[in-house]
Amino acid sequence: MLIHQNNLAFMQMSSVRNPVADLRALGIENASRVFYQLSPVELAEQSVARKQGKYADNGALAVNTGEYTGRSPKDKFIVKDAITTNTVNWNEFNNPISEEHFDRLYSKITKYFTGKEVWVRDCYACADQDFRVNIKVITSLPWSSLFAYNMFLRPTEDELATQDTDWVVIQAPGCVADPATDGTRQKNFSVVNFTKKVIIIGGSAYTGEIKKGIFTVLNYILPHDRQVLSMHCSANIGEDGDTAVFFGLSGTGKTTLSADPSRKLIGDDEHGWTSSGIFNFEGGCYAKVIDLSEEKEPQIYAAIRKGALLENVTFFEGTDEVNYADKSITENTRVSYPLEFISNAQVPAIGNIPKNIFFLTCDASGVLPPIARLTPGQAMYQFISGYTAKVAGTEAGVTEPTSTFSACFGAPFLPLHPAAYAQMLGEKMHTQDVRVWLVNTGWTGGPHGIGSRIRLCYTRALITAALTGRLDNVSYHRQAVFGFAIPDNCPGIPSEILDPRDTWEDKAAYDTKLKGLAEKFIRNFEKYASAADEEILAAAPVI
């Protein structure tokens, strides 16, 4: 319904809150219309009516995020103030910005909404109500509000009546910075202010900046203030309550591998680990859809329907059918949808203490095994190292897989020093019965450009074998340099693929590549060595 209040028109789907008053308290005044808590259907209709998107034949809304089709880590800032000066680990991902520059940008982005339409959504993060964080998302695009609906948890009408806002996210892609006066690197920016509990995002319509902004916040407040380990991981749970956690950066397979029809999905990207179990931060999934097919990923494929939001995909000419293989806009094509669009979602999204942890790495060098069992020391070493490849499209400027190290498999989102998260994980691994596995979802038979990507069906089968205990009683052998325990056989898997050296025609080339990767590990770990104990140091590769 359309309501008029003080000459300001707004669409309000909830009768229990006054969004106009909430906006004015934040300094946003004189918007032309305010749309509050709209349904996914209405937000999609508005997007199409404004020629900002189109419907795919499966009913999903497809949009183009414009210039930015991935995150821009160098343009993410944290306000350096009394709270953060001595607690944030300032680095290339945690870029400091002054309070004065934040205030200038905040004034600019709030004034941007003058005379414009604005969409407001109240939602929250953290499925465990003991750690709930209430969020108000304010956007200048209807489909950005749809993304917030899909990705965050959705309060009931009764909850809205009493929900206080803990954090505010304001996104306006049309609001651009002036680097000369605003303290930014370029026109786009994402700034977190822990004192004022506000995130402002301008110059970029990529919706991933919204969710990763909140993830950054939770990665600070949960470990620092609540003694909860925050994790960049997916998670699922079996019929008997056994929980599995999958660590890995974007593109390594977290979403795909946790979407197992025989297990319930807790979440695909962000979780907390308490003394009694784990919980999902989000209310939805944000999955890559490049080369998606019903055969390879049936659950994700089925979830793309009315209410889902597709980003940067194209269509077969003359049709409304999505061409998932087309990379012409970006390889980072995405879809967001509510968790319940997955038929076997765990509701509420809470699980028991994990029994199995999988470190997913996309090894572009092709020398790591498709699965290996890790000792506690090796697990800690790998967790702190966070080796993978940046897959094309997940960040601006990345067009080919590039080997990288990302501490705790999520360095761009970790405001605290990696040692803080590693120490918490180490304590949990030593006090609880947890098995840890390294899983390579990257290349085999040679490096990228020569070898081939490990088949998804093999990876799924190996993980299932680990979860069901079928790898408990097989024989293992040690990889020469890293010391990983590689299974000699696995039911349903060709034995010749289990040891990567066997897949290379040129064994000498494999040995050289393996040594080169080990040297990269050793050099990378130098900055953490002083904080590592003897068990972790002993797990380093030996050349």
C-alpha positions as CSV (number, residue, x, y, z in Angstrom):
1,M,0.0,0.0,0.0
2,L,1.1,3.6,-0.6
3,I,1.0,5.8,2.4
4,H,1.6,9.6,2.6
5,Q,3.4,11.1,5.6
6,N,4.5,14.8,5.7
7,N,4.3,14.9,1.8
8,L,6.7,11.8,1.6
9,A,5.2,8.8,-0.1
10,F,6.4,5.4,0.9
11,M,5.4,1.8,0.3
12,Q,5.1,0.0,3.6
13,M,4.5,-3.8,3.8
14,S,4.8,-3.8,7.6
15,S,2.6,-1.8,9.9
16,V,4.8,-2.1,13.0
17,R,7.7,0.2,12.0
18,N,8.1,3.7,10.6
19,P,10.9,3.6,8.0
20,V,10.7,7.3,7.4
21,A,11.6,8.1,11.0
22,D,14.4,5.5,10.9
23,L,15.9,7.1,7.8
24,R,15.7,10.6,9.2
25,A,17.5,9.4,12.3
26,L,20.3,8.3,10.0
27,G,20.4,11.6,8.1
28,I,18.5,10.5,5.0
29,E,15.8,13.0,4.3
30,N,13.6,14.1,1.4
31,A,13.7,10.9,-0.5
32,S,11.0,10.8,-3.2
33,R,9.6,7.5,-2.1
34,V,10.5,4.9,0.5
35,F,9.8,1.3,0.0
36,Y,9.9,-0.8,3.1
37,Q,10.1,-4.6,3.6
38,L,8.8,-5.3,0.1
39,S,8.3,-8.9,-1.0
40,P,10.6,-10.6,-3.5
41,V,7.9,-10.5,-6.1
42,E,7.4,-6.8,-5.7
43,L,11.1,-6.1,-5.8
44,A,11.5,-8.1,-9.0
45,E,8.6,-6.4,-10.6
46,Q,10.0,-3.0,-9.7
47,S,13.4,-4.0,-11.2
48,V,11.8,-5.0,-14.5
49,A,9.6,-2.0,-14.6
50,R,12.6,0.3,-14.2
51,K,14.5,-1.7,-16.9
52,Q,17.1,-2.8,-14.4
53,G,16.6,-6.5,-15.0
54,K,14.6,-9.2,-16.9
55,Y,13.0,-12.5,-16.0
56,A,14.7,-15.7,-17.0
57,D,12.5,-18.6,-18.2
58,N,12.9,-20.2,-14.8
59,G,11.3,-17.2,-13.1
60,A,14.5,-15.8,-11.6
61,L,15.3,-12.1,-11.9
62,A,18.6,-11.5,-13.9
63,V,20.5,-8.2,-13.5
64,N,23.8,-6.7,-14.5
65,T,26.0,-5.2,-11.7
66,G,27.8,-2.9,-14.2
67,E,31.4,-2.0,-14.0
68,Y,32.1,-4.2,-10.9
69,T,31.3,-7.9,-11.2
70,G,33.3,-8.9,-8.2
71,R,34.7,-7.6,-4.9
72,S,37.3,-4.9,-4.9
73,P,39.5,-5.7,-1.8
74,K,41.8,-2.7,-2.3
75,D,38.8,-0.4,-2.0
76,K,37.6,-1.8,1.3
77,F,38.3,0.4,4.3
78,I,38.0,0.2,8.1
79,V,37.8,3.5,10.1
80,K,40.8,3.8,12.2
81,D,39.7,5.1,15.6
82,A,39.9,4.3,19.3
83,I,38.2,0.9,18.9
84,T,40.2,-0.4,15.9
85,T,43.7,1.3,16.1
86,N,45.2,-1.5,18.3
87,T,42.9,-4.4,17.5
88,V,42.6,-4.5,13.7
89,N,45.4,-6.2,11.7
90,W,46.1,-3.4,9.3
91,N,47.2,-4.8,5.9
92,E,46.4,-4.8,2.2
93,F,42.9,-6.0,3.0
94,N,42.2,-3.9,6.1
95,N,43.0,-0.5,4.8
96,P,42.7,2.4,7.3
97,I,40.6,5.5,6.6
98,S,40.2,8.4,9.0
99,E,37.1,9.4,10.9
100,E,37.0,12.7,9.0
101,H,37.0,10.9,5.6
102,F,34.3,8.6,6.8
103,D,32.2,11.5,7.9
104,R,32.6,13.1,4.6
105,L,31.6,10.0,2.7
106,Y,28.7,9.4,5.0
107,S,27.4,12.8,4.4
108,K,27.8,12.3,0.7
109,I,26.0,9.0,0.6
110,T,23.1,10.1,2.8
111,K,22.5,13.3,0.7
112,Y,22.7,11.2,-2.4
113,F,19.2,9.8,-1.6
114,T,17.6,13.3,-1.7
115,G,14.8,13.3,-4.3
116,K,15.5,9.6,-5.1
117,E,13.7,6.4,-4.3
118,V,15.1,4.3,-1.4
119,W,14.5,0.7,-0.4
120,V,14.7,-0.3,3.3
121,R,14.9,-3.7,4.8
122,D,15.2,-4.9,8.4
123,C,16.8,-8.3,8.7
124,Y,19.4,-10.0,10.8
125,A,22.5,-12.3,10.8
126,C,23.3,-15.4,12.9
127,A,20.8,-18.3,13.2
128,D,21.8,-18.8,16.8
129,Q,19.6,-16.3,18.6
130,D,22.1,-15.9,21.4
131,F,24.4,-14.2,18.9
132,R,21.8,-12.4,16.7
133,V,22.9,-9.2,15.0
134,N,20.0,-7.0,13.7
135,I,20.8,-5.2,10.4
136,K,19.1,-2.4,8.5
137,V,19.9,-2.4,4.8
138,I,19.3,0.8,2.8
139,T,19.7,0.6,-1.0
140,S,19.1,2.7,-4.0
141,L,18.1,-0.3,-6.2
142,P,15.2,-2.7,-5.7
143,W,17.2,-5.7,-6.7
144,S,19.8,-4.9,-4.0
145,S,17.0,-5.1,-1.5
146,L,16.1,-8.5,-3.0
147,F,19.6,-9.6,-2.4
148,A,19.4,-8.6,1.2
149,Y,16.1,-10.5,1.5
150,N,17.7,-13.6,0.1
151,M,21.0,-13.5,2.0
152,F,20.1,-12.4,5.5
153,L,17.7,-13.9,8.0
154,R,14.1,-12.6,7.9
155,P,12.4,-11.4,11.0
156,T,8.7,-12.1,11.7
157,E,6.2,-9.3,11.9
158,D,6.2,-9.6,15.7
159,E,10.0,-9.4,15.8
160,L,10.0,-6.3,13.7
161,A,7.9,-4.5,16.3
162,T,10.7,-4.7,18.9
163,Q,13.8,-5.1,16.8
164,D,16.5,-2.6,17.5
165,T,19.1,-2.0,14.8
166,D,22.6,-3.1,15.7
167,W,24.2,-2.4,12.3
168,V,23.3,-0.3,9.3
169,V,24.4,-1.0,5.7
170,I,23.9,1.8,3.1
171,Q,24.6,1.0,-0.5
172,A,24.3,3.5,-3.4
173,P,26.1,2.5,-6.6
174,G,25.5,5.9,-8.1
175,C,27.3,7.7,-5.2
176,V,31.0,7.9,-6.1
177,A,34.0,9.1,-4.1
178,D,36.5,11.8,-5.0
179,P,39.8,10.2,-4.1
180,A,41.5,13.6,-3.8
181,T,39.2,14.7,-1.0
182,D,37.5,11.5,0.3
183,G,40.6,9.4,1.2
184,T,39.7,6.6,-1.1
185,R,41.8,4.9,-3.8
186,Q,39.3,5.4,-6.6
187,K,35.6,6.2,-7.0
188,N,34.2,3.0,-5.5
189,F,34.4,2.3,-1.8
190,S,33.2,0.0,1.0
191,V,33.8,1.4,4.5
192,V,33.2,-0.2,7.9
193,N,32.9,2.0,11.0
194,F,33.0,-0.2,14.2
195,T,32.3,2.8,16.4
196,K,29.2,4.0,14.6
197,K,28.2,0.5,13.5
198,V,27.7,1.5,9.9
199,I,28.8,0.2,6.6
200,I,28.7,2.5,3.5
201,I,29.1,1.2,0.0
202,G,29.3,3.4,-3.1
203,G,30.4,3.3,-6.7
204,S,29.7,-0.4,-7.1
205,A,26.5,-2.3,-7.6
206,Y,28.1,-5.7,-6.9
207,T,25.9,-7.2,-4.2
208,G,28.7,-9.3,-2.7
209,E,30.0,-6.1,-1.1
210,I,26.9,-6.1,1.2
211,K,27.3,-9.6,2.5
212,K,31.1,-9.4,2.8
213,G,30.8,-6.2,4.7
214,I,28.6,-7.8,7.4
215,F,30.9,-10.9,7.3
216,T,33.9,-8.6,8.1
217,V,31.9,-7.2,11.1
218,L,31.1,-10.6,12.5
219,N,34.7,-11.7,12.0
220,Y,35.6,-8.9,14.5
221,I,32.8,-8.9,17.1
222,L,32.3,-12.7,17.5
223,P,35.9,-13.7,18.2
224,H,36.9,-10.5,19.9
225,D,33.8,-9.9,22.0
226,R,31.9,-13.2,22.2
227,Q,34.7,-15.9,22.0
228,V,33.0,-17.5,19.0
229,L,35.2,-18.7,16.1
230,S,33.9,-17.1,12.9
231,M,34.6,-19.1,9.7
232,H,34.6,-18.7,6.0
233,C,33.1,-22.1,5.3
234,S,30.1,-24.1,4.3
235,A,28.5,-26.7,6.4
236,N,26.1,-29.6,6.3
237,I,24.8,-32.3,8.7
238,G,24.0,-36.0,8.3
239,E,20.9,-37.9,9.4
240,D,22.7,-39.0,12.6
241,G,23.7,-35.4,13.4
242,D,27.3,-35.5,12.3
243,T,28.3,-32.1,11.1
244,A,30.9,-31.4,8.4
245,V,32.6,-28.0,7.7
246,F,34.2,-27.0,4.4
247,F,36.7,-24.2,4.4
248,G,37.8,-22.5,1.2
249,L,37.8,-19.2,-0.7
250,S,35.3,-18.4,-3.4
251,G,35.6,-20.8,-6.4
252,T,37.0,-23.7,-4.4
253,G,33.7,-25.5,-4.2
254,K,32.2,-24.7,-0.8
255,T,28.7,-24.2,-2.1
256,T,28.8,-27.1,-4.5
257,L,30.3,-29.7,-2.2
258,S,28.1,-28.8,0.8
259,A,24.9,-29.1,-1.3
260,D,24.7,-32.9,-0.8
261,P,21.3,-34.4,-1.4
262,S,22.0,-37.0,1.3
263,R,22.7,-34.4,3.9
264,K,21.0,-31.2,5.1
265,L,22.6,-27.9,4.2
266,I,23.4,-25.6,7.2
267,G,24.9,-22.9,5.0
268,D,27.2,-22.3,2.1
269,D,29.6,-19.5,3.2
270,E,29.8,-18.1,6.7
271,H,29.4,-19.8,10.1
272,G,30.3,-19.4,13.8
273,W,31.6,-22.2,16.0
274,T,30.5,-22.0,19.7
275,S,31.3,-24.3,22.6
276,S,28.2,-26.4,21.7
277,G,28.0,-26.4,17.9
278,I,28.0,-24.2,14.8
279,F,25.5,-21.8,13.2
280,N,25.0,-20.1,9.9
281,F,25.4,-16.3,9.7
282,E,23.1,-16.1,6.7
283,G,19.6,-16.9,5.5
284,G,20.5,-17.7,1.9
285,C,23.1,-18.9,-0.5
286,Y,25.3,-16.9,-3.0
287,A,26.5,-19.5,-5.5
288,K,28.7,-19.3,-8.6
289,V,26.8,-20.4,-11.7
290,I,29.5,-20.5,-14.3
291,D,29.0,-23.7,-16.3
292,L,26.1,-24.7,-14.1
293,S,24.1,-27.7,-15.2
294,E,21.3,-29.7,-13.7
295,E,23.4,-32.9,-14.0
296,K,26.4,-31.6,-12.1
297,E,24.7,-29.5,-9.4
298,P,21.0,-30.4,-9.3
299,Q,20.2,-28.6,-6.0
300,I,21.6,-25.3,-7.0
301,Y,20.0,-25.6,-10.5
302,A,16.6,-26.3,-8.9
303,A,17.0,-23.3,-6.5
304,I,17.2,-20.9,-9.4
305,R,13.5,-20.0,-9.7
306,K,11.1,-17.2,-8.9
307,G,12.6,-15.2,-6.0
308,A,16.2,-16.0,-7.0
309,L,18.5,-13.2,-8.2
310,L,20.9,-14.0,-11.1
311,E,23.9,-11.6,-11.6
312,N,25.8,-11.0,-14.8
313,V,24.5,-13.9,-16.8
314,T,23.6,-13.9,-20.5
315,F,20.9,-15.6,-22.5
316,F,20.8,-17.7,-25.6
317,E,20.1,-15.4,-28.4
318,G,16.4,-14.7,-28.9
319,T,15.4,-16.5,-25.7
320,D,15.0,-16.1,-22.0
321,E,17.1,-19.2,-21.3
322,V,20.2,-18.5,-19.3
323,N,23.5,-19.5,-21.0
324,Y,25.5,-20.6,-18.0
325,A,28.6,-21.3,-20.0
326,D,28.9,-17.7,-21.3
327,K,31.8,-15.9,-19.6
328,S,31.5,-12.7,-21.7
329,I,30.6,-10.5,-18.8
330,T,32.5,-12.3,-16.1
331,E,33.4,-15.8,-14.8
332,N,32.0,-14.7,-11.5
333,T,28.3,-15.2,-12.5
334,R,26.2,-15.6,-9.4
335,V,22.8,-16.4,-8.0
336,S,21.4,-15.6,-4.6
337,Y,18.4,-17.4,-3.1
338,P,16.9,-18.1,0.4
339,L,18.3,-21.2,2.1
340,E,14.9,-22.8,2.0
341,F,15.1,-23.0,-1.8
342,I,17.4,-25.9,-1.1
343,S,15.1,-28.9,-0.6
344,N,17.1,-30.3,2.3
345,A,18.0,-27.2,4.1
346,Q,18.6,-27.4,7.9
347,V,16.1,-25.2,9.7
348,P,17.1,-23.5,11.9
349,A,20.5,-23.4,10.4
350,I,22.4,-24.8,13.4
351,G,24.5,-27.9,13.7
352,N,26.5,-30.0,16.2
353,I,30.2,-29.8,16.9
354,P,31.9,-30.8,13.6
355,K,33.3,-34.3,13.2
356,N,35.0,-33.7,9.9
357,I,36.7,-30.5,8.5
358,F,37.6,-30.2,4.9
359,F,40.2,-27.6,3.7
360,L,39.3,-27.0,0.0
361,T,42.1,-25.7,-2.1
362,C,42.0,-25.1,-5.9
363,D,45.6,-26.0,-6.6
364,A,46.6,-24.4,-9.9
365,S,50.0,-26.1,-9.9
366,G,48.4,-29.6,-10.0
367,V,50.6,-31.2,-7.4
368,L,48.3,-31.6,-4.4
369,P,46.3,-34.8,-3.9
370,P,42.5,-34.9,-4.5
371,I,42.2,-35.9,-0.8
372,A,44.7,-36.3,2.1
373,R,44.3,-36.9,5.8
374,L,46.1,-34.3,8.0
375,T,47.6,-34.5,11.5
376,P,46.6,-31.7,13.9
377,G,49.9,-30.0,13.2
378,Q,49.5,-30.2,9.5
379,A,45.9,-28.9,9.8
380,M,47.0,-25.9,11.7
381,Y,49.8,-25.2,9.3
382,Q,47.4,-25.5,6.3
383,F,44.8,-23.3,8.0
384,I,47.2,-20.5,8.8
385,S,48.6,-20.8,5.2
386,G,45.3,-20.9,3.4
387,Y,46.7,-21.9,0.1
388,T,44.5,-21.9,-3.0
389,A,44.2,-20.1,-6.3
390,K,42.2,-16.9,-6.9
391,V,39.7,-18.2,-9.5
392,A,39.0,-15.9,-12.4
393,G,36.2,-13.4,-11.8
394,T,35.9,-13.5,-8.0
395,E,38.0,-10.3,-7.7
396,A,38.3,-7.4,-10.0
397,G,41.3,-7.9,-12.4
398,V,41.7,-11.7,-11.9
399,T,41.2,-13.4,-15.2
400,E,43.3,-16.6,-14.8
401,P,43.8,-18.9,-11.7
402,T,46.6,-17.4,-9.7
403,S,48.3,-19.2,-6.8
404,T,47.8,-17.3,-3.5
405,F,47.9,-17.7,0.3
406,S,44.9,-16.4,2.2
407,A,45.2,-16.9,6.0
408,C,42.4,-19.0,7.5
409,F,40.9,-19.3,4.0
410,G,39.4,-15.9,4.3
411,A,42.1,-13.2,4.8
412,P,40.2,-10.4,2.9
413,F,37.4,-10.7,5.5
414,L,39.5,-11.0,8.7
415,P,39.9,-7.8,10.7
416,L,41.9,-9.5,13.5
417,H,45.3,-11.1,13.2
418,P,45.1,-14.6,11.6
419,A,46.7,-16.0,14.7
420,A,43.6,-15.2,16.7
421,Y,41.4,-17.4,14.5
422,A,44.0,-20.1,14.2
423,Q,44.4,-20.3,17.9
424,M,40.7,-20.7,18.4
425,L,40.5,-23.5,15.8
426,G,43.5,-25.2,17.3
427,E,42.0,-25.3,20.7
428,K,38.8,-26.8,19.3
429,M,40.7,-29.4,17.3
430,H,42.7,-30.5,20.3
431,T,39.8,-30.7,22.7
432,Q,37.2,-32.3,20.4
433,D,37.4,-35.4,18.2
434,V,37.7,-33.8,14.7
435,R,39.2,-35.3,11.6
436,V,40.7,-32.9,9.1
437,W,41.2,-33.4,5.4
438,L,42.8,-31.5,2.6
439,V,40.8,-31.6,-0.6
440,N,42.2,-30.4,-3.9
441,T,39.4,-29.2,-6.3
442,G,42.0,-27.8,-8.7
443,W,44.1,-29.4,-11.3
444,T,45.6,-32.9,-11.8
445,G,47.9,-34.4,-14.5
446,G,49.8,-31.1,-14.8
447,P,49.4,-27.4,-13.9
448,H,46.6,-25.1,-15.2
449,G,47.0,-25.0,-18.9
450,I,48.4,-28.5,-19.2
451,G,46.5,-30.7,-16.8
452,S,42.7,-31.0,-16.3
453,R,40.4,-29.9,-13.4
454,I,39.7,-32.8,-11.0
455,R,36.3,-34.2,-11.8
456,L,33.5,-33.1,-9.5
457,C,32.1,-36.6,-9.2
458,Y,35.5,-37.8,-7.9
459,T,35.6,-35.1,-5.3
460,R,32.1,-35.8,-4.2
461,A,32.8,-39.5,-3.9
462,L,36.0,-38.9,-1.9
463,I,34.3,-36.6,0.6
464,T,31.4,-39.0,1.0
465,A,33.9,-41.8,1.7
466,A,35.6,-39.6,4.4
467,L,32.2,-38.7,5.9
468,T,31.0,-42.3,6.0
469,G,34.2,-43.8,7.5
470,R,35.2,-45.7,4.3
471,L,38.6,-44.0,4.4
472,D,39.2,-45.0,8.0
473,N,40.5,-48.5,7.4
474,V,42.3,-48.2,4.0
475,S,46.1,-48.0,3.8
476,Y,47.9,-44.7,3.3
477,H,51.3,-43.5,2.2
478,R,53.1,-40.2,2.8
479,Q,53.7,-37.6,0.2
480,A,57.4,-37.0,0.1
481,V,57.5,-33.2,0.6
482,F,54.4,-32.2,2.5
483,G,54.0,-35.4,4.4
484,F,50.2,-35.7,3.8
485,A,48.7,-39.1,4.3
486,I,47.3,-40.1,0.9
487,P,44.9,-43.1,0.7
488,D,46.0,-46.0,-1.5
489,N,42.5,-46.8,-2.6
490,C,38.9,-45.6,-2.2
491,P,35.7,-47.5,-3.3
492,G,34.5,-46.2,-6.6
493,I,37.6,-44.1,-7.4
494,P,40.4,-45.0,-9.8
495,S,43.4,-45.6,-7.7
496,E,45.7,-43.9,-10.2
497,I,44.2,-40.5,-9.5
498,L,44.8,-40.5,-5.8
499,D,48.5,-39.7,-5.9
500,P,49.0,-36.7,-8.1
501,R,52.5,-37.8,-9.2
502,D,50.9,-40.8,-10.9
503,T,48.8,-38.5,-13.1
504,W,51.8,-36.6,-14.6
505,E,53.5,-38.0,-17.6
506,D,56.7,-36.1,-16.8
507,K,57.6,-37.1,-13.2
508,A,60.6,-34.9,-13.1
509,A,58.4,-31.9,-14.0
510,Y,56.0,-32.9,-11.1
511,D,58.9,-33.1,-8.6
512,T,60.1,-29.7,-9.7
513,K,56.6,-28.2,-9.4
514,L,56.1,-29.8,-6.0
515,K,59.3,-28.4,-4.7
516,G,58.4,-24.9,-6.1
517,L,55.1,-25.0,-4.3
518,A,56.7,-26.1,-1.1
519,E,59.1,-23.1,-1.3
520,K,56.2,-20.8,-1.7
521,F,54.6,-22.3,1.5
522,I,57.8,-21.8,3.4
523,R,58.3,-18.2,2.3
524,N,54.7,-17.4,3.1
525,F,54.8,-18.9,6.6
526,E,57.8,-16.8,7.6
527,K,55.5,-14.0,8.8
528,Y,53.6,-16.4,11.1
529,A,56.6,-18.6,12.4
530,S,57.2,-16.5,15.5
531,A,53.6,-17.2,16.8
532,A,53.6,-20.9,15.8
533,D,54.4,-23.7,18.3
534,E,56.7,-26.7,17.6
535,E,53.9,-28.9,16.4
536,I,52.9,-26.5,13.7
537,L,56.5,-25.7,12.7
538,A,57.2,-29.4,12.4
539,A,54.3,-29.7,9.8
540,A,56.1,-27.4,7.3
541,P,57.0,-29.1,4.0
542,V,60.5,-30.5,3.8
543,I,62.5,-30.0,0.6
